[in-house]
Amino acid sequence: METAARTAPAAVIVAIDGPAGTGKSSTSKAVAAKLGLGYLDTGAQYRAITWWMVTNGIDVDDAVAVADAAAKPHIVSGIDPAAPTISVDGTDVAGPIRTQEVTSRVSAVSAVPEVRAVITELQRTIAAEAPRGIVVEGRDIGTTVLPDADIKIFLTASPEVRAARRSGELKGKEAADLAATQAALAKRDALDSGRKTSPLAKADDAVEVDTSELTLDQVIECVVTLVEEKRTVA
């Protein structure tokens, strides 16, 4: 009876925001899987459009050129938390969008208002059409993309912890020492928080969770509990 009760509640939209290295992706996917919800990595969509710009020879430092091309790529995101997918014009880009080349350019592309308008509309459509609800992770979900989300969570962590986590994710020739990784994260934070359109920010009604001293399982359990409490109240 308990299992049936967990699947019975109405669709719920969960917004999880925060900077890189706070555990957003791992937490969001696990929470979605545990609660039977869809999962959307909005950062992957910005990476995908950045990959398309680079691949098609668009100068990502030319905001006008980026704006003119913003609506051209066709991005499709699968929302199965066990196997999330993303493609551009029919090409699987799950691997290519994680390269350092894309990482170093995504902030410039995502700062262009026309790009954010296109991707935000796509994200809202995906969330609205998720049959059982969805966990959406990003940097401006609770503030801009889904301001009416049922529950908003903002993950944080110390710069040292974030750098260690991110450095551990890098492999081979793209691996970096902690100091370089921390510097790169600080630069990304400044760009994301300082952009005029939809900056990285905590929503006023978001619950802040500092993951610095928590294991991944503890963070997941914390967020699951918050969502279930919201469902119970609703």
N, C-alpha and C positions, 0 to 999 in steps of 0.2 A: 504493500500500500504506500510505503514511503517513496519508492521509486516512481510510482504513478503520480504521486502528488507533486514530485519535482518537475514532471514534464507537463503538468496541467496549467501552470500560470500563463497569463497572456504574454505576448512578445515584450521583451524588455530591451531597451537600447542603453548600452554602457559605453561611456566615453572615457578613455584612458589616455592622458597626456603626460608629457614630461620630456626632458632632454635625452640624448643618446646615453647609453650605458646605465640606465636606471632599471633595466629589466622589463621594459614595456612589452617587447615582442614575446618573450618567453612567458611572461605573466598573462598577457592577453590571450594567447593561443590556448594555454592551459585552462584558464577560466572559461573560455568559450566551450572547450571540450567537456569540462565538468558539468556545465549548465545546459548543454545541448543547444548552444547558440552559434550563429555564424561568426566569422572573424574577418576583419579587414585591416590590413597594414597600409595606412594611407601614405606612409613614407615611401613604400615601394612604388606607389603610383607616381610620386614626384620623381623618383629615381628612373622610372620607366620613361617618362616624358623627357627627362634629361638625357637618357640613353638615346632616345630617338633623335633629339636635337644634335647630339654629337655625331651619331651615325650618319645623319643626313647633312652634315657640314654646316649646321647653323652656328654662328658665332654666339656662344652663350653669354658673352659679355656685352652683346648688342641687344639691349632690352626691346628695341623696336622690332628687330628680326625675330626674337623669341616670341614676342606678342603676336606677330603676324602668323607664326606657324603653330601657335598653341592649340588650335582646334583641329589640326590635321591628323595627328596620330589617333588610332582607335585602340584604346586601352580596355582590357577585360580582366577583371579580378575575380578569381574563384574564392568563395568564402568558407570552405571546409577547413576548420582549424587543424585537422589531422594532415591535410595536404593542400595548403593554400597555393594558388597558382596566379601567375600574372603574365599576360601576353600583350604585345603591341603589333597591331596589323597582322595578327595570326602567328607571330613568332614568340616562342617561349623565351622570356628574358629574365627568368628568376635568377640565373647565374650572372649574366652580363651586367645587371644593374648593381651588383655588389662590388664592382671593381673600384680601385682607388681613383681611376679617371672619372667615373661617374660621381663618386663620393665628393671629390674636390670641386665639382661643378654644380651639384644639386642645389645648394643654397642660392646661387645666382639665378638659376632658372626658376626656382620656387618663389623667389621674391617678386617676380613679374606679375602684376595684378591679373592680367589676362589668363595666365597659366593657372593662378589660384582659382579664378572664376570657373574655368573649365573643369578642373579637378574637384573643386568643392561640389559642383552640381552633380558630378559622377558619384561622389561619395554619398551625397544625400539620397540619390536614387537607389543606390545599393542598400543603404540602411533602411529605407522605406519599404523595399521589396523583400527584405529578409523575413521569411515566413515565421520563424520562431524567435526572432530578435537577433541582436548582433553585438559583439564587442568591437568597437572601433578605436584603434590606437593611432596617435599622432602627436601633433604639437599645438593644434588650434581647434581640436574637436569640440571640447566643452565650451569654448568661447565663441567660435565662429561657425563651424560646420554643423554641429548639432547642439545648439544652445538649449534645446528643450529635452535633451537626453534624460532618461529616467534616473541615472546616477552618473556622477562625474568623479573621476579619481585622478589625482596628479601625483605621479611618482617622482621622487627626488633621490639623490644619493650624493655623497661627498665627491669632489673632483678626483681625489685619489682612487676611490673605489670605482668610479666610472671609467677612469683611464685603464685600470687594471682589467676590468671586464672587457672593455673594447679591444685592448691589446691582445687579450686572450682569444678574441674572435678572429683576429687577423692571421693569415697563414702565408707561409713561403716568403716570397720576395716582398710582399706587402706588409709583413710583420714590422712593427715599430717598437722602439723602447718606450717605457712608460712616460718619460718626460715629453717626447715628441707627440705621443698619443694625447696626453693631457693638454698640450698646447693646441693641437688640432681640434679637440673638443671645445676648448675655450673659445677658439675662433668661430666655430660653428654656432656655439651658444650666442655669441655676440651678434652674428649675422641674423640668426633666427629670431632673437629677442628684439633686435633693433629695426627689423624691416617694418615699413609703414603698413603693409597689408597683412592682416592676420598674423601678428607676431606670436612667438611662443610665449604663452602666459597661462597662469593658473586662473581658472574661472572662480568667481567669488563664492559660488556654492559647491565647489569641488572639495572632496576629502583628500587631504595631503597625506601621503604615505612615504616615509623616509626608509628606503631599502638598504641603506648602508650596512646596518648590522643584522639584517635579516637574511635567512636562506631563501632560495627561490620558493621552496615549498611553503615557507611561512608567509611570503608575500602573496602567493596564490590563495592560501587559506584566508588571509585577511580580506582580499578582494572578493572572494566567493561569499564570505560572511556578509560583507557590506551589501552585495547584490541581493542575497537571499533575504536580508532584513528589509530591504527596500520592497521586495516582492511581497513580503508578509504584510507590510504596512499598506501597500497598494491594494 
